[in-house]
Amino acid sequence: MTFKKIARELGISRVRVNQIYKSALKKLAHQKNKEKWREIMDTLEALEEQRVKKENLMQGERK
């Protein structure tokens, strides 16, 4: 979704959407959040690995 579409949906300017976006990125990159993001990314990677294994098993059963 573009900033323009988000702005229209929320009834704010595209510039304001950009400001909020930059502020959010700055907060997410803050040192206090790095460990939280590391845990989230580890979990997402594990889930993706499980999905791929399951998909490979299902493809093997089809052959």
PDB file with one MODEL, atoms N, CA, C and O in Angstrom:
MODEL        1
ATOM      1  N   MET A   1       0.852  -1.173   0.000  1.00  0.00           N
ATOM      2  CA  MET A   1       0.000   0.000   0.000  1.00  0.00           C
ATOM      3  C   MET A   1       0.900   1.239   0.000  1.00  0.00           C
ATOM      4  O   MET A   1       1.880   1.298   0.741  1.00  0.00           O
ATOM      5  N   THR A   2       0.572   2.198  -0.809  1.00  0.00           N
ATOM      6  CA  THR A   2       1.375   3.420  -0.901  1.00  0.00           C
ATOM      7  C   THR A   2       1.014   4.398   0.217  1.00  0.00           C
ATOM      8  O   THR A   2      -0.046   4.299   0.834  1.00  0.00           O
ATOM      9  N   PHE A   3       1.925   5.345   0.459  1.00  0.00           N
ATOM     10  CA  PHE A   3       1.645   6.383   1.449  1.00  0.00           C
ATOM     11  C   PHE A   3       0.402   7.165   1.046  1.00  0.00           C
ATOM     12  O   PHE A   3      -0.389   7.568   1.899  1.00  0.00           O
ATOM     13  N   LYS A   4       0.237   7.375  -0.239  1.00  0.00           N
ATOM     14  CA  LYS A   4      -0.919   8.131  -0.727  1.00  0.00           C
ATOM     15  C   LYS A   4      -2.219   7.405  -0.375  1.00  0.00           C
ATOM     16  O   LYS A   4      -3.177   8.032   0.078  1.00  0.00           O
ATOM     17  N   LYS A   5      -2.252   6.089  -0.582  1.00  0.00           N
ATOM     18  CA  LYS A   5      -3.455   5.311  -0.266  1.00  0.00           C
ATOM     19  C   LYS A   5      -3.710   5.281   1.235  1.00  0.00           C
ATOM     20  O   LYS A   5      -4.852   5.383   1.683  1.00  0.00           O
ATOM     21  N   ILE A   6      -2.640   5.140   2.005  1.00  0.00           N
ATOM     22  CA  ILE A   6      -2.775   5.138   3.466  1.00  0.00           C
ATOM     23  C   ILE A   6      -3.320   6.484   3.931  1.00  0.00           C
ATOM     24  O   ILE A   6      -4.223   6.543   4.766  1.00  0.00           O
ATOM     25  N   ALA A   7      -2.763   7.565   3.384  1.00  0.00           N
ATOM     26  CA  ALA A   7      -3.212   8.913   3.750  1.00  0.00           C
ATOM     27  C   ALA A   7      -4.688   9.095   3.449  1.00  0.00           C
ATOM     28  O   ALA A   7      -5.437   9.633   4.264  1.00  0.00           O
ATOM     29  N   ARG A   8      -5.095   8.649   2.288  1.00  0.00           N
ATOM     30  CA  ARG A   8      -6.503   8.779   1.895  1.00  0.00           C
ATOM     31  C   ARG A   8      -7.384   7.983   2.864  1.00  0.00           C
ATOM     32  O   ARG A   8      -8.426   8.471   3.302  1.00  0.00           O
ATOM     33  N   GLU A   9      -6.967   6.769   3.192  1.00  0.00           N
ATOM     34  CA  GLU A   9      -7.742   5.899   4.080  1.00  0.00           C
ATOM     35  C   GLU A   9      -7.878   6.503   5.483  1.00  0.00           C
ATOM     36  O   GLU A   9      -8.934   6.414   6.108  1.00  0.00           O
ATOM     37  N   LEU A  10      -6.793   7.117   5.965  1.00  0.00           N
ATOM     38  CA  LEU A  10      -6.792   7.672   7.320  1.00  0.00           C
ATOM     39  C   LEU A  10      -7.235   9.131   7.388  1.00  0.00           C
ATOM     40  O   LEU A  10      -7.460   9.670   8.472  1.00  0.00           O
ATOM     41  N   GLY A  11      -7.355   9.756   6.235  1.00  0.00           N
ATOM     42  CA  GLY A  11      -7.763  11.157   6.220  1.00  0.00           C
ATOM     43  C   GLY A  11      -6.676  12.103   6.685  1.00  0.00           C
ATOM     44  O   GLY A  11      -6.961  13.138   7.287  1.00  0.00           O
ATOM     45  N   ILE A  12      -5.418  11.749   6.405  1.00  0.00           N
ATOM     46  CA  ILE A  12      -4.285  12.611   6.742  1.00  0.00           C
ATOM     47  C   ILE A  12      -3.449  12.814   5.478  1.00  0.00           C
ATOM     48  O   ILE A  12      -3.697  12.186   4.448  1.00  0.00           O
ATOM     49  N   SER A  13      -2.458  13.696   5.573  1.00  0.00           N
ATOM     50  CA  SER A  13      -1.636  13.972   4.389  1.00  0.00           C
ATOM     51  C   SER A  13      -0.606  12.866   4.168  1.00  0.00           C
ATOM     52  O   SER A  13      -0.254  12.124   5.084  1.00  0.00           O
ATOM     53  N   ARG A  14      -0.139  12.782   2.932  1.00  0.00           N
ATOM     54  CA  ARG A  14       0.898  11.817   2.592  1.00  0.00           C
ATOM     55  C   ARG A  14       2.185  12.149   3.352  1.00  0.00           C
ATOM     56  O   ARG A  14       2.918  11.251   3.766  1.00  0.00           O
ATOM     57  N   VAL A  15       2.448  13.427   3.527  1.00  0.00           N
ATOM     58  CA  VAL A  15       3.628  13.866   4.273  1.00  0.00           C
ATOM     59  C   VAL A  15       3.545  13.379   5.714  1.00  0.00           C
ATOM     60  O   VAL A  15       4.540  12.924   6.279  1.00  0.00           O
ATOM     61  N   ARG A  16       2.349  13.475   6.312  1.00  0.00           N
ATOM     62  CA  ARG A  16       2.179  13.016   7.698  1.00  0.00           C
ATOM     63  C   ARG A  16       2.378  11.507   7.794  1.00  0.00           C
ATOM     64  O   ARG A  16       2.968  11.024   8.761  1.00  0.00           O
ATOM     65  N   VAL A  17       1.897  10.762   6.815  1.00  0.00           N
ATOM     66  CA  VAL A  17       2.116   9.312   6.795  1.00  0.00           C
ATOM     67  C   VAL A  17       3.612   9.028   6.760  1.00  0.00           C
ATOM     68  O   VAL A  17       4.095   8.146   7.470  1.00  0.00           O
ATOM     69  N   ASN A  18       4.342   9.768   5.941  1.00  0.00           N
ATOM     70  CA  ASN A  18       5.789   9.597   5.851  1.00  0.00           C
ATOM     71  C   ASN A  18       6.467   9.915   7.185  1.00  0.00           C
ATOM     72  O   ASN A  18       7.392   9.213   7.591  1.00  0.00           O
ATOM     73  N   GLN A  19       6.015  10.962   7.862  1.00  0.00           N
ATOM     74  CA  GLN A  19       6.574  11.320   9.165  1.00  0.00           C
ATOM     75  C   GLN A  19       6.344  10.206  10.180  1.00  0.00           C
ATOM     76  O   GLN A  19       7.251   9.852  10.934  1.00  0.00           O
ATOM     77  N   ILE A  20       5.146   9.658  10.197  1.00  0.00           N
ATOM     78  CA  ILE A  20       4.812   8.571  11.124  1.00  0.00           C
ATOM     79  C   ILE A  20       5.661   7.343  10.812  1.00  0.00           C
ATOM     80  O   ILE A  20       6.165   6.678  11.717  1.00  0.00           O
ATOM     81  N   TYR A  21       5.811   7.055   9.534  1.00  0.00           N
ATOM     82  CA  TYR A  21       6.623   5.917   9.086  1.00  0.00           C
ATOM     83  C   TYR A  21       8.068   6.046   9.573  1.00  0.00           C
ATOM     84  O   TYR A  21       8.629   5.103  10.131  1.00  0.00           O
ATOM     85  N   LYS A  22       8.663   7.215   9.360  1.00  0.00           N
ATOM     86  CA  LYS A  22      10.047   7.438   9.781  1.00  0.00           C
ATOM     87  C   LYS A  22      10.190   7.335  11.296  1.00  0.00           C
ATOM     88  O   LYS A  22      11.164   6.771  11.795  1.00  0.00           O
ATOM     89  N   SER A  23       9.223   7.878  12.020  1.00  0.00           N
ATOM     90  CA  SER A  23       9.245   7.809  13.479  1.00  0.00           C
ATOM     91  C   SER A  23       9.149   6.363  13.958  1.00  0.00           C
ATOM     92  O   SER A  23       9.845   5.960  14.890  1.00  0.00           O
ATOM     93  N   ALA A  24       8.286   5.593  13.317  1.00  0.00           N
ATOM     94  CA  ALA A  24       8.119   4.185  13.690  1.00  0.00           C
ATOM     95  C   ALA A  24       9.399   3.401  13.433  1.00  0.00           C
ATOM     96  O   ALA A  24       9.808   2.590  14.264  1.00  0.00           O
ATOM     97  N   LEU A  25      10.030   3.635  12.292  1.00  0.00           N
ATOM     98  CA  LEU A  25      11.285   2.938  11.987  1.00  0.00           C
ATOM     99  C   LEU A  25      12.362   3.268  13.010  1.00  0.00           C
ATOM    100  O   LEU A  25      13.128   2.397  13.424  1.00  0.00           O
ATOM    101  N   LYS A  26      12.413   4.528  13.413  1.00  0.00           N
ATOM    102  CA  LYS A  26      13.397   4.952  14.406  1.00  0.00           C
ATOM    103  C   LYS A  26      13.162   4.230  15.737  1.00  0.00           C
ATOM    104  O   LYS A  26      14.108   3.776  16.380  1.00  0.00           O
ATOM    105  N   LYS A  27      11.900   4.129  16.141  1.00  0.00           N
ATOM    106  CA  LYS A  27      11.567   3.440  17.390  1.00  0.00           C
ATOM    107  C   LYS A  27      11.883   1.953  17.300  1.00  0.00           C
ATOM    108  O   LYS A  27      12.411   1.367  18.245  1.00  0.00           O
ATOM    109  N   LEU A  28      11.561   1.351  16.175  1.00  0.00           N
ATOM    110  CA  LEU A  28      11.810  -0.080  16.004  1.00  0.00           C
ATOM    111  C   LEU A  28      13.298  -0.405  16.012  1.00  0.00           C
ATOM    112  O   LEU A  28      13.696  -1.487  16.443  1.00  0.00           O
ATOM    113  N   ALA A  29      14.118   0.525  15.540  1.00  0.00           N
ATOM    114  CA  ALA A  29      15.559   0.302  15.469  1.00  0.00           C
ATOM    115  C   ALA A  29      16.266   0.586  16.795  1.00  0.00           C
ATOM    116  O   ALA A  29      17.456   0.305  16.931  1.00  0.00           O
ATOM    117  N   HIS A  30      15.551   1.138  17.767  1.00  0.00           N
ATOM    118  CA  HIS A  30      16.150   1.486  19.051  1.00  0.00           C
ATOM    119  C   HIS A  30      16.719   0.240  19.723  1.00  0.00           C
ATOM    120  O   HIS A  30      16.163  -0.853  19.614  1.00  0.00           O
ATOM    121  N   GLN A  31      17.830   0.427  20.415  1.00  0.00           N
ATOM    122  CA  GLN A  31      18.545  -0.686  21.051  1.00  0.00           C
ATOM    123  C   GLN A  31      17.650  -1.537  21.950  1.00  0.00           C
ATOM    124  O   GLN A  31      17.793  -2.760  21.974  1.00  0.00           O
ATOM    125  N   LYS A  32      16.736  -0.920  22.686  1.00  0.00           N
ATOM    126  CA  LYS A  32      15.896  -1.675  23.619  1.00  0.00           C
ATOM    127  C   LYS A  32      14.986  -2.672  22.898  1.00  0.00           C
ATOM    128  O   LYS A  32      14.521  -3.640  23.500  1.00  0.00           O
ATOM    129  N   ASN A  33      14.735  -2.434  21.617  1.00  0.00           N
ATOM    130  CA  ASN A  33      13.854  -3.328  20.864  1.00  0.00           C
ATOM    131  C   ASN A  33      14.597  -4.400  20.074  1.00  0.00           C
ATOM    132  O   ASN A  33      13.969  -5.310  19.533  1.00  0.00           O
ATOM    133  N   LYS A  34      15.909  -4.309  20.001  1.00  0.00           N
ATOM    134  CA  LYS A  34      16.667  -5.242  19.162  1.00  0.00           C
ATOM    135  C   LYS A  34      16.500  -6.690  19.607  1.00  0.00           C
ATOM    136  O   LYS A  34      16.330  -7.572  18.764  1.00  0.00           O
ATOM    137  N   GLU A  35      16.545  -6.955  20.907  1.00  0.00           N
ATOM    138  CA  GLU A  35      16.393  -8.335  21.384  1.00  0.00           C
ATOM    139  C   GLU A  35      14.993  -8.857  21.097  1.00  0.00           C
ATOM    140  O   GLU A  35      14.827 -10.020  20.728  1.00  0.00           O
ATOM    141  N   LYS A  36      13.991  -8.012  21.260  1.00  0.00           N
ATOM    142  CA  LYS A  36      12.614  -8.417  20.943  1.00  0.00           C
ATOM    143  C   LYS A  36      12.506  -8.802  19.473  1.00  0.00           C
ATOM    144  O   LYS A  36      11.913  -9.826  19.136  1.00  0.00           O
ATOM    145  N   TRP A  37      13.082  -7.975  18.597  1.00  0.00           N
ATOM    146  CA  TRP A  37      13.015  -8.263  17.163  1.00  0.00           C
ATOM    147  C   TRP A  37      13.796  -9.523  16.821  1.00  0.00           C
ATOM    148  O   TRP A  37      13.394 -10.288  15.945  1.00  0.00           O
ATOM    149  N   ARG A  38      14.912  -9.739  17.510  1.00  0.00           N
ATOM    150  CA  ARG A  38      15.708 -10.942  17.268  1.00  0.00           C
ATOM    151  C   ARG A  38      14.870 -12.181  17.597  1.00  0.00           C
ATOM    152  O   ARG A  38      14.876 -13.153  16.841  1.00  0.00           O
ATOM    153  N   GLU A  39      14.158 -12.147  18.711  1.00  0.00           N
ATOM    154  CA  GLU A  39      13.299 -13.270  19.095  1.00  0.00           C
ATOM    155  C   GLU A  39      12.178 -13.478  18.077  1.00  0.00           C
ATOM    156  O   GLU A  39      11.869 -14.611  17.710  1.00  0.00           O
ATOM    157  N   ILE A  40      11.579 -12.391  17.629  1.00  0.00           N
ATOM    158  CA  ILE A  40      10.506 -12.489  16.632  1.00  0.00           C
ATOM    159  C   ILE A  40      11.046 -13.072  15.332  1.00  0.00           C
ATOM    160  O   ILE A  40      10.426 -13.956  14.740  1.00  0.00           O
ATOM    161  N   MET A  41      12.199 -12.580  14.887  1.00  0.00           N
ATOM    162  CA  MET A  41      12.785 -13.075  13.640  1.00  0.00           C
ATOM    163  C   MET A  41      13.168 -14.548  13.758  1.00  0.00           C
ATOM    164  O   MET A  41      12.976 -15.312  12.812  1.00  0.00           O
ATOM    165  N   ASP A  42      13.704 -14.951  14.901  1.00  0.00           N
ATOM    166  CA  ASP A  42      14.036 -16.368  15.109  1.00  0.00           C
ATOM    167  C   ASP A  42      12.786 -17.233  15.014  1.00  0.00           C
ATOM    168  O   ASP A  42      12.808 -18.302  14.404  1.00  0.00           O
ATOM    169  N   THR A  43      11.704 -16.772  15.615  1.00  0.00           N
ATOM    170  CA  THR A  43      10.441 -17.510  15.563  1.00  0.00           C
ATOM    171  C   THR A  43       9.921 -17.591  14.138  1.00  0.00           C
ATOM    172  O   THR A  43       9.487 -18.656  13.698  1.00  0.00           O
ATOM    173  N   LEU A  44       9.957 -16.486  13.414  1.00  0.00           N
ATOM    174  CA  LEU A  44       9.493 -16.482  12.026  1.00  0.00           C
ATOM    175  C   LEU A  44      10.336 -17.408  11.152  1.00  0.00           C
ATOM    176  O   LEU A  44       9.804 -18.098  10.282  1.00  0.00           O
ATOM    177  N   GLU A  45      11.639 -17.424  11.380  1.00  0.00           N
ATOM    178  CA  GLU A  45      12.517 -18.310  10.611  1.00  0.00           C
ATOM    179  C   GLU A  45      12.194 -19.771  10.904  1.00  0.00           C
ATOM    180  O   GLU A  45      12.166 -20.595   9.990  1.00  0.00           O
ATOM    181  N   ALA A  46      11.950 -20.096  12.172  1.00  0.00           N
ATOM    182  CA  ALA A  46      11.600 -21.470  12.536  1.00  0.00           C
ATOM    183  C   ALA A  46      10.278 -21.878  11.899  1.00  0.00           C
ATOM    184  O   ALA A  46      10.143 -23.001  11.413  1.00  0.00           O
ATOM    185  N   LEU A  47       9.314 -20.981  11.898  1.00  0.00           N
ATOM    186  CA  LEU A  47       8.023 -21.271  11.270  1.00  0.00           C
ATOM    187  C   LEU A  47       8.178 -21.489   9.767  1.00  0.00           C
ATOM    188  O   LEU A  47       7.544 -22.379   9.200  1.00  0.00           O
ATOM    189  N   GLU A  48       9.005 -20.692   9.132  1.00  0.00           N
ATOM    190  CA  GLU A  48       9.241 -20.842   7.692  1.00  0.00           C
ATOM    191  C   GLU A  48       9.914 -22.185   7.397  1.00  0.00           C
ATOM    192  O   GLU A  48       9.566 -22.858   6.427  1.00  0.00           O
ATOM    193  N   GLU A  49      10.873 -22.568   8.233  1.00  0.00           N
ATOM    194  CA  GLU A  49      11.531 -23.865   8.050  1.00  0.00           C
ATOM    195  C   GLU A  49      10.521 -24.997   8.168  1.00  0.00           C
ATOM    196  O   GLU A  49      10.555 -25.940   7.376  1.00  0.00           O
ATOM    197  N   GLN A  50       9.627 -24.917   9.143  1.00  0.00           N
ATOM    198  CA  GLN A  50       8.598 -25.943   9.308  1.00  0.00           C
ATOM    199  C   GLN A  50       7.662 -25.976   8.109  1.00  0.00           C
ATOM    200  O   GLN A  50       7.269 -27.050   7.655  1.00  0.00           O
ATOM    201  N   ARG A  51       7.306 -24.811   7.596  1.00  0.00           N
ATOM    202  CA  ARG A  51       6.419 -24.743   6.432  1.00  0.00           C
ATOM    203  C   ARG A  51       7.069 -25.401   5.218  1.00  0.00           C
ATOM    204  O   ARG A  51       6.419 -26.149   4.487  1.00  0.00           O
ATOM    205  N   VAL A  52       8.350 -25.120   5.007  1.00  0.00           N
ATOM    206  CA  VAL A  52       9.065 -25.692   3.865  1.00  0.00           C
ATOM    207  C   VAL A  52       9.164 -27.207   4.008  1.00  0.00           C
ATOM    208  O   VAL A  52       8.960 -27.936   3.037  1.00  0.00           O
ATOM    209  N   LYS A  53       9.476 -27.686   5.208  1.00  0.00           N
ATOM    210  CA  LYS A  53       9.556 -29.135   5.430  1.00  0.00           C
ATOM    211  C   LYS A  53       8.218 -29.805   5.146  1.00  0.00           C
ATOM    212  O   LYS A  53       8.158 -30.844   4.488  1.00  0.00           O
ATOM    213  N   LYS A  54       7.148 -29.199   5.647  1.00  0.00           N
ATOM    214  CA  LYS A  54       5.810 -29.751   5.428  1.00  0.00           C
ATOM    215  C   LYS A  54       5.478 -29.762   3.940  1.00  0.00           C
ATOM    216  O   LYS A  54       4.942 -30.742   3.423  1.00  0.00           O
ATOM    217  N   GLU A  55       5.797 -28.672   3.259  1.00  0.00           N
ATOM    218  CA  GLU A  55       5.533 -28.578   1.822  1.00  0.00           C
ATOM    219  C   GLU A  55       6.322 -29.643   1.061  1.00  0.00           C
ATOM    220  O   GLU A  55       5.795 -30.274   0.145  1.00  0.00           O
ATOM    221  N   ASN A  56       7.574 -29.839   1.439  1.00  0.00           N
ATOM    222  CA  ASN A  56       8.402 -30.854   0.785  1.00  0.00           C
ATOM    223  C   ASN A  56       7.852 -32.255   1.024  1.00  0.00           C
ATOM    224  O   ASN A  56       7.859 -33.087   0.117  1.00  0.00           O
ATOM    225  N   LEU A  57       7.377 -32.521   2.235  1.00  0.00           N
ATOM    226  CA  LEU A  57       6.782 -33.824   2.537  1.00  0.00           C
ATOM    227  C   LEU A  57       5.536 -34.055   1.700  1.00  0.00           C
ATOM    228  O   LEU A  57       5.322 -35.142   1.165  1.00  0.00           O
ATOM    229  N   MET A  58       4.716 -33.014   1.596  1.00  0.00           N
ATOM    230  CA  MET A  58       3.479 -33.138   0.824  1.00  0.00           C
ATOM    231  C   MET A  58       3.783 -33.365  -0.655  1.00  0.00           C
ATOM    232  O   MET A  58       3.087 -34.136  -1.315  1.00  0.00           O
ATOM    233  N   GLN A  59       4.798 -32.712  -1.174  1.00  0.00           N
ATOM    234  CA  GLN A  59       5.176 -32.901  -2.574  1.00  0.00           C
ATOM    235  C   GLN A  59       5.724 -34.306  -2.789  1.00  0.00           C
ATOM    236  O   GLN A  59       5.491 -34.913  -3.834  1.00  0.00           O
ATOM    237  N   GLY A  60       6.449 -34.821  -1.806  1.00  0.00           N
ATOM    238  CA  GLY A  60       6.983 -36.178  -1.896  1.00  0.00           C
ATOM    239  C   GLY A  60       5.884 -37.217  -1.908  1.00  0.00           C
ATOM    240  O   GLY A  60       6.012 -38.246  -2.571  1.00  0.00           O
ATOM    241  N   GLU A  61       4.799 -36.965  -1.182  1.00  0.00           N
ATOM    242  CA  GLU A  61       3.669 -37.898  -1.132  1.00  0.00           C
ATOM    243  C   GLU A  61       2.905 -37.907  -2.447  1.00  0.00           C
ATOM    244  O   GLU A  61       2.296 -38.917  -2.801  1.00  0.00           O
ATOM    245  N   ARG A  62       2.929 -36.809  -3.167  1.00  0.00           N
ATOM    246  CA  ARG A  62       2.197 -36.708  -4.433  1.00  0.00           C
ATOM    247  C   ARG A  62       2.877 -37.489  -5.550  1.00  0.00           C
ATOM    248  O   ARG A  62       2.223 -37.883  -6.517  1.00  0.00           O
ATOM    249  N   LYS A  63       4.170 -37.715  -5.428  1.00  0.00           N
ATOM    250  CA  LYS A  63       4.924 -38.385  -6.500  1.00  0.00           C
ATOM    251  C   LYS A  63       4.693 -39.864  -6.521  1.00  0.00           C
ATOM    252  O   LYS A  63       5.255 -40.566  -7.362  1.00  0.00           O
TER     253      LYS A  63
ENDMDL
END
